Amino acid sequence: MTRTLAGFLTLVFLSLFAAQAEAQPDDDARAKELYEEAEASYAAGGYDRAVELFTEAYELSKRPALLFNIANAEERRGNHREAAKMLKRYLESPGATDIDAIGKRIKNLDRRADEADARQAKRDKAERDKTAVAKKKDEPEQVVLDNETPSLERDDRPSLVPGYALVAVGGVLIVGGITSAILSNSASNDAEARCDATGLCPAEAEDDINKAKTLALVADVALVAGVASAAVGTYLLIRRRGSSPDPRRLSLDVGPTNGGAAAVLRGTF
C-alpha cells in the first residue's frame, strides 16, 4: 500500500507540472495577443482601452516592460499620478534599465499631478462658492416681526460726541475764567499800591483799575459759561450712558452772586 500511495502521488505531481507547463505557453500567447491589441489601441488614441489591455497582459505574463507601457498610456490620458506609480513599480522589478531617466520622469509626473490637483481644488472651491451664492439668492428674505427679537439691535441713544465736546469747552472756559480772575486780582493790587492811605490814586492807577474791572468781567462770563457748558455736557453723557435720572428732575440754574455769577446743576444721582 505504501508503494501504491507513493506512486499515486508521483503521478499527480507530474500531471500538475505538465498542466502548468502547458498553461504557461498559452498565457504567454494570450499576453502577446493582448499586447498587440493594446499597441493598436494606443496608436489609434484609445488610451483607456490600451490601459485595460496592457494591464491584462501584465497579469498573465508578469513582464515588467508592460508596466512601462501602462505608464505611457496613463500619462497620455492625463493620469500623471497613476503613470508615476507604474514607473515606480517598474523600477522595483529585476532588470529595470534607464533608472536615472525614469527617476527624473517620475519626479516630473508627480509635479504635474500636484499642479493638476491644485487646479482641481481651485475649480472645486469656485464651484462651491458659486453654489453658495446661488443658494443664498434663492433663500427667502427673513422678515423680523414685531414680537420677534432682531439679531442686531439699533442704538437710538444720542451720540456721546456733543457731551464730550461741551465738557471740554466748559473746562477750557473755566480755566480761562480762573486765569482772568487771578490777573484781575493782580491788577487790582497794583492799583491799590499806587494809591495813598487817604484813598487818593494817581492817574497811572486808573489803567490798572480799568484792567482789573475788565478782567473781572471776563472771568465772571468765562466761569459762568464754562460751568454751564460742562454741566450740560455732563448731563448729555449721563443720559447717553443710560444711568442718568429722569431728565425732568435735572435742572440748571444760573444767577448772580455777591462776587459775580454762579451756575448750579441740581438733580438726583
C-alpha positions as CSV (number, residue, x, y, z in Angstrom):
1,M,0.0,0.0,0.0
2,T,2.9,2.4,0.7
3,R,4.3,1.8,-2.7
4,T,1.0,2.2,-4.3
5,L,0.4,5.6,-2.5
6,A,3.8,6.9,-3.4
7,G,3.3,6.0,-7.0
8,F,-0.1,7.7,-7.0
9,L,1.3,11.0,-5.5
10,T,4.1,11.0,-8.0
11,L,1.6,10.6,-10.8
12,V,-0.5,13.5,-9.5
13,F,2.6,15.8,-9.2
14,L,3.7,15.0,-12.7
15,S,0.3,15.7,-14.0
16,L,0.1,19.1,-12.3
17,F,3.6,20.1,-13.5
18,A,2.7,19.1,-17.1
19,A,-0.6,21.1,-16.9
20,Q,1.3,24.2,-15.6
21,A,4.0,23.8,-18.3
22,E,1.2,23.5,-20.9
23,A,-0.7,26.6,-19.5
24,Q,2.4,28.8,-19.4
25,P,2.8,28.9,-23.2
26,D,-0.9,29.6,-23.5
27,D,-0.7,32.5,-21.1
28,D,2.3,34.0,-23.0
29,A,0.5,33.6,-26.3
30,R,-2.6,35.3,-24.9
31,A,-0.5,38.1,-23.3
32,K,1.2,38.6,-26.7
33,E,-2.2,39.0,-28.4
34,L,-3.4,41.4,-25.7
35,Y,-0.1,43.4,-26.1
36,E,-0.6,43.7,-29.9
37,E,-4.2,44.8,-29.5
38,A,-3.2,47.3,-26.8
39,E,-0.5,48.7,-29.1
40,A,-3.1,49.2,-31.8
41,S,-5.4,51.0,-29.4
42,Y,-2.6,53.2,-28.2
43,A,-1.6,54.2,-31.7
44,A,-5.3,55.0,-32.5
45,G,-5.6,57.2,-29.4
46,G,-7.7,54.7,-27.5
47,Y,-5.7,55.1,-24.3
48,D,-8.4,53.9,-21.9
49,R,-8.7,50.6,-23.8
50,A,-4.9,50.4,-24.1
51,V,-4.5,50.6,-20.3
52,E,-7.0,47.8,-19.9
53,L,-5.3,45.5,-22.4
54,F,-1.7,46.2,-21.2
55,T,-2.9,45.5,-17.6
56,E,-4.5,42.2,-18.6
57,A,-1.4,41.2,-20.5
58,Y,0.8,42.0,-17.5
59,E,-1.4,39.9,-15.2
60,L,-0.8,37.0,-17.5
61,S,2.9,37.3,-18.2
62,K,4.2,39.4,-15.3
63,R,6.6,41.0,-17.7
64,P,7.9,44.3,-16.1
65,A,8.2,46.0,-19.5
66,L,4.4,46.1,-19.7
67,L,4.4,48.4,-16.6
68,F,6.3,50.9,-18.7
69,N,3.6,50.6,-21.4
70,I,0.8,51.1,-18.9
71,A,2.6,54.2,-17.6
72,N,2.8,55.7,-21.1
73,A,-1.0,55.1,-21.7
74,E,-1.9,56.5,-18.3
75,E,0.2,59.6,-19.0
76,R,-1.5,60.1,-22.3
77,R,-4.9,60.1,-20.7
78,G,-3.8,62.6,-18.1
79,N,-3.4,60.3,-15.1
80,H,0.0,61.5,-14.1
81,R,-0.1,60.1,-10.6
82,E,-1.0,56.6,-11.8
83,A,1.7,56.8,-14.5
84,A,4.3,57.6,-11.9
85,K,3.0,54.7,-9.8
86,M,3.5,52.3,-12.7
87,L,7.0,53.6,-13.4
88,K,7.9,53.1,-9.7
89,R,6.8,49.5,-9.9
90,Y,8.9,49.1,-13.0
91,L,12.0,50.4,-11.2
92,E,11.4,47.9,-8.4
93,S,11.4,45.0,-10.8
94,P,14.5,43.0,-11.6
95,G,16.4,44.1,-14.7
96,A,15.0,47.6,-14.8
97,T,17.0,49.9,-17.1
98,D,17.4,53.7,-17.6
99,I,16.9,54.2,-13.9
100,D,18.1,57.8,-13.8
101,A,16.0,58.9,-16.7
102,I,12.9,57.1,-15.4
103,G,13.5,58.7,-11.9
104,K,13.5,62.2,-13.5
105,R,10.4,61.3,-15.4
106,I,8.7,60.1,-12.1
107,K,9.5,63.5,-10.5
108,N,8.1,65.4,-13.4
109,L,4.9,63.3,-13.3
110,D,4.5,63.9,-9.6
111,R,4.9,67.6,-10.1
112,R,2.4,67.7,-12.9
113,A,0.0,65.7,-10.7
114,D,0.4,68.1,-7.9
115,E,-0.3,71.1,-10.2
116,A,-3.4,69.3,-11.6
117,D,-4.7,68.6,-8.1
118,A,-4.2,72.3,-7.1
119,R,-6.1,73.4,-10.2
120,Q,-8.9,71.0,-9.5
121,A,-9.1,72.2,-5.9
122,K,-9.3,75.8,-7.1
123,R,-12.1,74.8,-9.5
124,D,-14.0,72.9,-6.8
125,K,-13.8,75.9,-4.4
126,A,-15.0,78.3,-7.2
127,E,-17.9,75.9,-7.8
128,R,-18.8,75.7,-4.1
129,D,-18.7,79.5,-3.8
130,K,-20.9,79.8,-6.9
131,T,-23.4,77.3,-5.5
132,A,-23.4,79.0,-2.1
133,V,-24.2,82.4,-3.7
134,A,-26.9,80.9,-5.8
135,K,-28.4,79.2,-2.8
136,K,-28.3,82.4,-0.8
137,K,-30.2,84.2,-3.6
138,D,-32.8,81.5,-3.7
139,E,-33.5,81.7,0.1
140,P,-36.5,83.9,1.1
141,E,-35.7,87.1,2.9
142,Q,-36.3,86.8,6.6
143,V,-38.7,89.4,8.0
144,V,-38.5,90.3,11.7
145,L,-41.9,90.6,13.2
146,D,-42.8,93.0,16.0
147,N,-43.0,90.2,18.5
148,E,-39.6,88.8,17.5
149,T,-36.2,90.0,18.8
150,P,-34.0,91.1,15.9
151,S,-30.5,89.7,15.9
152,L,-28.9,93.2,15.8
153,E,-30.4,96.0,17.9
154,R,-30.0,99.5,16.7
155,D,-28.7,102.0,19.2
156,D,-31.1,105.0,19.1
157,R,-29.5,106.8,22.0
158,P,-27.9,110.2,21.4
159,S,-24.2,110.4,20.4
160,L,-21.5,110.9,23.1
161,V,-19.7,113.5,20.9
162,P,-21.7,116.6,21.9
163,G,-21.4,115.7,25.6
164,Y,-17.7,115.3,25.5
165,A,-17.3,118.5,23.4
166,L,-19.3,120.6,25.8
167,V,-17.4,119.2,28.8
168,A,-14.1,120.0,27.0
169,V,-15.3,123.6,26.1
170,G,-16.5,124.1,29.6
171,G,-13.2,123.0,31.0
172,V,-11.3,125.5,28.8
173,L,-13.7,128.3,29.8
174,I,-13.3,127.6,33.5
175,V,-9.5,127.6,33.2
176,G,-9.7,130.8,31.3
177,G,-12.1,132.3,33.9
178,I,-9.8,131.4,36.8
179,T,-6.8,132.8,34.9
180,S,-8.7,136.1,34.2
181,A,-9.7,136.3,37.9
182,I,-6.1,135.9,39.0
183,L,-4.9,138.6,36.6
184,S,-7.8,140.9,37.7
185,N,-6.8,140.5,41.3
186,S,-3.2,141.2,40.4
187,A,-4.2,144.4,38.5
188,S,-6.3,145.5,41.4
189,N,-3.4,145.0,43.8
190,D,-1.2,147.1,41.6
191,A,-3.7,149.9,41.5
192,E,-4.1,149.8,45.3
193,A,-0.3,150.0,45.7
194,R,-0.3,153.3,43.7
195,C,-2.9,154.9,46.0
196,D,-2.0,156.6,49.3
197,A,-3.6,155.9,52.7
198,T,-6.3,158.5,52.1
199,G,-7.5,156.7,49.1
200,L,-6.2,159.2,46.5
201,C,-4.9,157.4,43.4
202,P,-2.8,158.9,40.7
203,A,-3.7,158.8,37.1
204,E,-1.3,155.9,36.5
205,A,-3.5,153.7,38.7
206,E,-6.5,154.4,36.5
207,D,-5.3,151.9,33.9
208,D,-4.8,149.2,36.4
209,I,-8.3,149.8,37.8
210,N,-9.9,149.6,34.4
211,K,-7.8,146.5,33.6
212,A,-8.9,144.8,36.8
213,K,-12.6,145.5,36.1
214,T,-12.3,144.2,32.5
215,L,-10.6,141.0,33.6
216,A,-13.1,140.5,36.4
217,L,-15.9,140.8,33.9
218,V,-14.2,138.3,31.6
219,A,-13.6,135.9,34.5
220,D,-17.3,136.0,35.5
221,V,-18.5,135.4,32.0
222,A,-16.0,132.7,31.3
223,L,-16.7,130.9,34.6
224,V,-20.5,131.0,34.2
225,A,-20.3,129.8,30.5
226,G,-17.7,127.2,31.4
227,V,-19.7,125.8,34.3
228,A,-22.9,125.8,32.2
229,S,-21.2,124.1,29.2
230,A,-19.6,121.4,31.5
231,A,-22.9,120.9,33.3
232,V,-24.9,120.4,30.0
233,G,-22.2,118.1,28.6
234,T,-22.2,116.1,31.8
235,Y,-26.0,115.8,31.6
236,L,-25.8,114.6,28.0
237,L,-23.2,112.0,28.9
238,I,-25.2,110.7,31.8
239,R,-28.3,110.5,29.7
240,R,-26.5,108.8,26.9
241,R,-25.0,106.1,29.1
242,G,-28.4,105.2,30.4
243,S,-27.6,105.8,34.1
244,S,-29.0,109.3,34.4
245,P,-32.1,110.2,36.5
246,D,-35.3,111.3,34.9
247,P,-34.5,114.5,32.8
248,R,-37.5,116.2,34.4
249,R,-35.7,116.0,37.7
250,L,-32.5,117.5,36.5
251,S,-32.2,121.4,36.3
252,L,-29.6,124.0,35.7
253,D,-29.8,127.4,37.5
254,V,-27.6,130.4,36.6
255,G,-27.8,133.6,38.6
256,P,-25.8,136.5,40.2
257,T,-23.9,136.2,43.4
258,N,-22.2,138.7,45.7
259,G,-18.9,138.2,43.7
260,G,-20.3,137.8,40.2
261,A,-22.4,134.9,39.0
262,A,-22.8,131.2,39.5
263,A,-24.3,128.1,37.8
264,V,-25.9,125.3,39.8
265,L,-26.8,121.8,38.4
266,R,-29.4,120.1,40.5
267,G,-30.5,116.5,40.2
268,T,-30.6,113.1,41.9
269,F,-27.7,110.8,41.1
